[in-house]
Amino acid sequence: MRATCPTCGDVELTVDQLTAIVCATNNEGSYAFQCPECGMAVVKEAEAHVVELLASAGVRLSVFELPAELEEPHLGQPLTHDDLLAFHDRLQGDDWFAEVEALVADTRNRSTPR
């Protein structure tokens, strides 16, 4: 089989050197290989019929599902670098866990309808 490495160009591969990958959640597919010439790991998107063709040719098929957490609502502002630095600073103190508990309790109290 022939595939394209971004560094080396077209390379010849055996079915054992390829892996077809499909996401059972959204049916998106890809294939992956390690370039036999430069050793680079390469992953390329592939349409469903290409994944099926590779699997029918004996290429190992890897199926996965997206984590359910991706469907959960994400409330509040995204974390910033400053947030992470502040959290890191809090972890340096002996009472960091009590501080985090207080913050969580305060957040829950403000979001609970009265």
C-alpha positions as CSV (number, residue, x, y, z in Angstrom):
1,M,0.0,0.0,0.0
2,R,1.1,3.5,-0.6
3,A,0.7,6.5,1.7
4,T,2.2,10.0,1.9
5,C,4.6,11.1,4.6
6,P,4.8,14.9,4.9
7,T,8.6,14.7,5.0
8,C,9.5,11.8,2.7
9,G,6.6,11.9,0.2
10,D,5.1,8.6,-1.1
11,V,6.1,5.5,0.9
12,E,5.2,1.8,0.5
13,L,3.6,0.2,3.5
14,T,2.4,-3.3,4.4
15,V,-1.0,-3.9,6.0
16,D,0.8,-4.5,9.3
17,Q,2.3,-1.0,9.2
18,L,-1.1,0.8,9.0
19,T,-3.9,1.3,11.5
20,A,-7.4,2.4,10.4
21,I,-9.1,4.4,13.0
22,V,-12.8,5.2,13.3
23,C,-14.8,7.1,15.9
24,A,-18.0,5.2,16.8
25,T,-19.5,8.4,18.2
26,N,-19.4,10.4,14.9
27,N,-18.1,8.0,12.3
28,E,-15.1,10.1,11.5
29,G,-12.2,8.1,10.3
30,S,-8.5,8.3,9.8
31,Y,-5.5,6.1,9.3
32,A,-2.1,6.1,10.9
33,F,1.4,4.8,10.2
34,Q,5.0,5.3,11.2
35,C,7.0,6.4,8.1
36,P,9.4,3.5,7.3
37,E,12.0,6.0,6.1
38,C,12.1,8.8,8.7
39,G,10.1,7.3,11.6
40,M,7.6,10.2,11.8
41,A,4.2,9.3,13.1
42,V,1.6,10.2,10.5
43,V,-2.2,10.5,10.8
44,K,-4.4,11.3,7.9
45,E,-8.2,11.9,7.8
46,A,-10.1,9.3,5.7
47,E,-13.6,9.0,4.5
48,A,-15.7,6.0,5.7
49,H,-15.3,4.1,2.5
50,V,-11.5,4.4,2.7
51,V,-11.5,3.1,6.3
52,E,-13.7,0.2,5.2
53,L,-11.4,-0.6,2.2
54,L,-8.3,-0.6,4.5
55,A,-10.0,-2.9,7.0
56,S,-11.2,-5.3,4.3
57,A,-7.6,-5.4,3.1
58,G,-6.5,-6.6,6.5
59,V,-5.4,-3.3,8.1
60,R,-5.9,-3.4,11.9
61,L,-9.0,-1.4,12.8
62,S,-9.1,0.7,16.0
63,V,-12.5,1.9,17.1
64,F,-13.0,4.5,19.9
65,E,-15.7,6.7,21.3
66,L,-15.5,10.3,22.3
67,P,-15.7,10.9,26.0
68,A,-19.2,11.7,27.3
69,E,-17.8,14.8,29.1
70,L,-17.6,16.5,25.7
71,E,-21.4,16.7,25.7
72,E,-21.6,18.2,29.2
73,P,-22.5,21.9,29.5
74,H,-19.4,24.0,30.4
75,L,-20.5,27.0,32.5
76,G,-18.3,30.0,33.3
77,Q,-15.3,31.5,31.7
78,P,-12.5,29.4,30.3
79,L,-9.4,29.1,32.4
80,T,-6.6,31.5,31.6
81,H,-2.9,31.3,32.2
82,D,-3.3,33.6,35.2
83,D,-5.9,31.3,36.6
84,L,-3.5,28.3,36.4
85,L,-0.7,30.3,38.0
86,A,-3.0,31.4,40.8
87,F,-4.1,27.8,41.4
88,H,-0.4,26.7,41.4
89,D,0.4,29.4,44.0
90,R,-2.5,28.2,46.2
91,L,-1.2,24.6,46.0
92,Q,2.0,25.7,47.6
93,G,0.3,26.6,50.9
94,D,-0.6,24.1,53.6
95,D,-4.3,25.1,53.6
96,W,-4.8,24.8,49.9
97,F,-7.5,22.2,50.1
98,A,-9.6,24.2,52.6
99,E,-9.3,27.2,50.3
100,V,-10.6,25.2,47.3
101,E,-13.4,23.7,49.4
102,A,-14.5,27.2,50.4
103,L,-14.4,28.4,46.8
104,V,-16.5,25.4,45.6
105,A,-19.0,25.9,48.5
106,D,-19.3,29.6,47.7
107,T,-19.9,28.9,44.0
108,R,-22.6,26.3,44.9
109,N,-24.3,28.7,47.3
110,R,-24.4,31.4,44.6
111,S,-25.9,29.1,42.0
112,T,-28.5,27.5,44.2
113,P,-32.0,29.1,43.7
114,R,-33.6,30.4,46.8
